[in-house]
């Protein structure tokens, strides 16, 4: 009605993100995640990384503008600052992967629901800091965004490597259920770390490709403006 329709691909992306969040938390997929660590890790990856990305891709300035008028959600503008967003995301990621909290989430449904809500929220905040429609600091327009992506990759890689290479079962709560599925708890844990590492490599490569494409486009636009100015005798 205001002449600012949301692009169809953004609508599809947003809906796909919401459906993904719902799909991995119902039925046999959710039951398997409660009993096998690698399945639980895949569930977390889908919620915290993939679905959150799809949801943020569906957002535009006019879409989230009403949120900024509500007192409770007004801090979103501050929280989406790149440095704050990546810091909160890292704290949330490591906190929920501490043995105490991770195993509490398996044993108590309410804590498990809170865990998933935090993964989705802080994952969305992370993507808002990179590609969201809210204003970014001037330093972030160039190499700052590249450092952001590399930093996220490094933070996630530390946790993934701990799960891959440690020879101690970090989450003993899975020992009985892994055995029931014919799995070794340590192998399950190492595999979960491997899945996390592969997913992070993919989700790092895609933003890096997007950033370099954007840099190339900016260089072409800058050169075109310089050529135009030279044609018209403007320094």
WOHUVEN-V553085 format. One record per backbone hydrogen bond with DSSP energy under -1.0 kcal/mol. NH is the residue of the N-H (numbers start at 1). CO is the residue of the C=O. E is the energy in kcal/mol with one decimal. If there is no record, write none. Layout:
{{NH/CO/E} {NH/CO/E}}
//
This chain:
{{11/7/-1.7} {12/8/-2.6} {13/9/-2.1} {14/10/-2.5} {15/11/-2.5} {16/12/-2.5} {17/13/-2.2} {18/14/-2.1} {19/15/-2.6} {20/16/-2.3} {21/17/-2.0} {22/18/-1.9} {23/19/-2.9} {24/20/-2.0} {25/22/-1.2} {26/23/-1.1} {31/27/-1.7} {32/28/-2.5} {33/29/-1.7} {34/30/-1.2} {35/32/-1.2} {36/32/-2.0} {40/36/-2.0} {41/37/-2.7} {42/38/-2.1} {43/39/-2.1} {44/40/-2.3} {45/41/-2.5} {46/42/-2.5} {47/43/-2.2} {48/44/-3.2} {49/45/-2.1} {50/45/-1.9} {51/46/-3.5} {53/49/-1.2} {54/50/-2.3} {55/51/-2.4} {56/52/-2.2} {57/53/-2.4} {59/56/-1.7} {64/60/-2.0} {65/61/-1.2} {68/64/-1.1} {69/66/-1.2} {70/67/-1.4} {74/70/-1.1} {76/73/-1.7} {77/74/-1.4} {79/75/-2.9} {80/76/-1.9} {81/78/-1.7} {85/81/-3.2} {86/82/-2.4} {87/83/-1.6} {88/84/-2.6} {89/85/-2.2} {90/86/-2.2} {91/87/-2.2} {92/88/-2.4} {93/89/-2.6} {94/90/-2.4} {95/91/-2.4} {96/92/-2.1} {98/95/-1.3} {102/98/-2.8} {103/99/-2.1} {104/100/-1.8} {105/101/-2.2} {106/102/-1.1} {107/103/-1.7} {108/104/-2.1} {112/108/-2.2} {113/109/-2.5} {114/110/-2.1} {115/111/-2.5} {116/112/-2.2} {117/113/-2.3} {118/114/-2.5} {119/115/-2.3} {120/116/-2.2} {121/117/-2.7} {122/118/-2.8} {123/119/-1.5} {124/120/-2.4} {125/121/-2.2} {126/122/-2.0} {127/123/-2.0} {128/124/-2.6} {129/125/-2.0} {131/127/-3.3} {132/128/-1.1} {140/137/-1.4} {141/138/-1.4} {147/143/-2.4} {148/144/-1.8} {149/145/-2.0} {150/146/-2.3} {151/147/-2.5} {152/148/-2.2} {153/149/-2.1} {154/150/-2.3} {155/151/-2.5} {156/152/-2.3} {157/153/-2.2} {158/154/-1.6} {159/155/-1.1} {160/156/-2.3} {161/157/-2.6} {162/158/-1.9} {163/159/-1.9} {164/160/-1.9} {165/161/-2.6} {166/162/-1.8} {174/171/-1.9} {175/172/-2.0} {178/174/-3.1} {179/175/-2.0} {180/176/-1.8} {181/177/-1.1} {182/179/-1.5} {183/178/-3.3} {188/184/-2.6} {189/185/-2.0} {190/186/-2.5} {191/187/-2.5} {192/188/-2.1} {193/189/-2.0} {194/190/-2.0} {195/191/-2.6} {196/192/-2.1} {197/193/-2.3} {198/194/-2.5} {199/195/-2.4} {200/196/-2.1} {201/197/-2.1} {202/198/-2.1} {203/199/-2.7} {204/200/-1.2} {205/201/-2.3} {206/202/-2.0} {208/204/-2.0} {209/205/-2.4} {210/206/-2.2} {211/207/-2.7} {212/208/-2.5} {213/209/-2.0} {214/210/-2.2} {215/211/-2.7} {216/212/-2.3} {217/213/-2.1} {218/214/-2.4} {219/215/-2.1} {220/216/-2.1} {221/217/-2.2} {222/218/-2.4} {223/219/-2.3} {224/220/-2.3} {225/221/-2.1} {226/222/-2.1} {227/223/-2.5} {228/224/-2.2} {229/225/-2.4} {230/226/-2.3} {231/227/-2.2} {232/228/-1.4} {233/230/-1.1} {234/229/-3.2}}
//
